[in-house]
Amino acid sequence: MRAYNVFISHSWAYADAYDRLIKLLNSDGRFTYRDYSIPKNDPIHNAPNRTLLAAAIMRKMRFCEVIIILAGVYSTHSKWINEEIAIANSFTRPKPILAVEPWSSERTSTVVKKSASKIVSWNSSSIIAGIRELA
């Protein structure tokens, strides 16, 4: 079975959304992936400056086929979401961005949606199909 390399962009302040997304991806036994994200407990998030953190994100994204961004409204106000979009687009072959609209949300990030290669709803089949299509 093919494993897909993904980077899941998320705010550490909203780590619960990241955890729920991981559960959705893990719920389908026919889908395998490698997560190159930077989880909250990774020591790199204590990097002494923005340059080192951006370099760490770039090193992680380098191996990824798809960048997944949770398109919650908080994304619009996050500097790091914007940085991650810029990093994804900085590669010789820009990384496709899969925007995931939060479940039952009334407002989503226009910044993320404008940058997305594809927008999907908050359910495992849509997300997995989106990853497969973009990879």
C-alpha positions in Angstrom: 0.0 0.0 0.0 1.3 3.4 -1.0 2.1 5.8 1.9 1.5 9.5 1.3 3.9 12.1 2.8 1.9 15.0 4.3 2.6 18.1 6.3 -0.3 19.2 8.4 -0.2 23.0 9.1 -1.8 23.8 12.3 -1.8 26.3 15.1 -0.3 24.9 18.3 -2.8 26.9 20.2 -5.5 24.8 18.5 -3.8 21.4 18.7 -7.2 19.7 19.3 -8.1 20.3 15.6 -4.9 18.7 14.5 -5.6 15.7 16.8 -9.1 15.3 15.4 -7.7 15.4 11.8 -5.1 12.7 12.7 -8.0 10.5 14.0 -9.9 11.0 10.7 -6.8 10.0 8.7 -6.2 6.9 10.9 -9.8 5.8 10.7 -9.5 4.5 7.2 -7.5 1.2 7.2 -6.9 1.5 3.4 -5.0 4.8 3.7 -1.4 5.1 4.9 0.5 8.3 5.4 3.7 9.7 7.0 3.1 12.9 9.0 6.0 15.4 8.6 4.2 18.0 10.7 5.8 19.8 13.7 3.7 18.7 16.7 3.4 20.9 19.8 5.9 18.8 21.8 8.6 19.0 19.1 11.5 21.1 20.5 11.9 23.1 17.3 8.8 25.2 18.2 11.1 26.7 20.8 13.5 27.8 18.1 15.3 31.0 19.1 14.2 32.9 16.0 11.8 32.9 13.1 14.5 32.0 10.6 15.4 28.8 12.3 11.8 27.8 12.7 11.1 28.6 9.0 14.1 26.5 8.0 12.9 23.6 10.1 9.4 23.8 8.4 11.1 23.9 5.0 13.1 20.7 5.9 9.9 18.9 6.9 7.9 20.1 3.8 10.7 19.1 1.4 9.7 15.4 1.7 5.9 16.0 1.4 3.6 15.5 -1.5 0.7 17.5 0.0 0.5 20.3 2.5 -2.8 20.1 4.5 -4.1 23.3 6.1 -7.0 23.5 8.4 -9.0 26.4 7.1 -10.5 27.6 10.4 -10.9 31.3 10.7 -8.0 31.4 13.1 -5.8 30.7 10.1 -6.5 34.1 8.7 -4.8 35.7 11.7 -1.9 33.4 12.0 1.5 34.6 10.7 2.8 31.1 10.6 0.0 29.8 8.4 1.0 32.5 5.9 4.7 31.6 6.3 3.9 27.9 5.7 1.9 28.8 2.5 4.9 30.9 1.3 7.3 28.0 2.1 5.0 25.5 0.3 5.1 27.8 -2.8 8.9 28.4 -2.6 9.9 24.9 -3.9 10.9 24.5 -7.5 7.7 22.5 -7.8 5.4 24.2 -5.4 3.7 21.8 -2.9 -0.1 21.5 -3.5 -2.2 22.7 -0.6 -5.3 20.9 0.6 -7.6 23.1 2.6 -9.8 21.3 5.0 -12.9 23.3 6.0 -13.7 22.7 9.7 -16.7 20.6 10.5 -19.9 22.7 10.9 -18.0 26.0 10.7 -19.8 29.1 9.4 -16.6 31.0 8.7 -13.4 29.8 7.1 -10.1 31.4 6.2 -10.2 33.1 2.9 -6.3 33.3 3.0 -6.1 29.5 3.1 -8.9 29.0 0.6 -7.3 31.3 -2.0 -4.0 29.5 -1.6 -5.5 26.0 -1.9 -5.1 23.6 -4.8 -8.2 21.9 -3.5 -10.8 22.5 -0.7 -12.5 19.6 1.0 -14.9 19.1 3.8 -14.2 17.8 7.3 -14.6 14.0 6.8 -12.1 11.3 6.2 -13.3 10.3 2.7 -13.0 13.8 1.3 -9.7 14.5 3.0 -8.2 11.2 1.8 -9.5 11.6 -1.7 -8.0 15.1 -1.8 -4.6 13.8 -0.7 -4.7 11.1 -3.3 -5.7 13.5 -6.0 -3.0 16.1 -5.3 -0.1 13.7 -4.5 
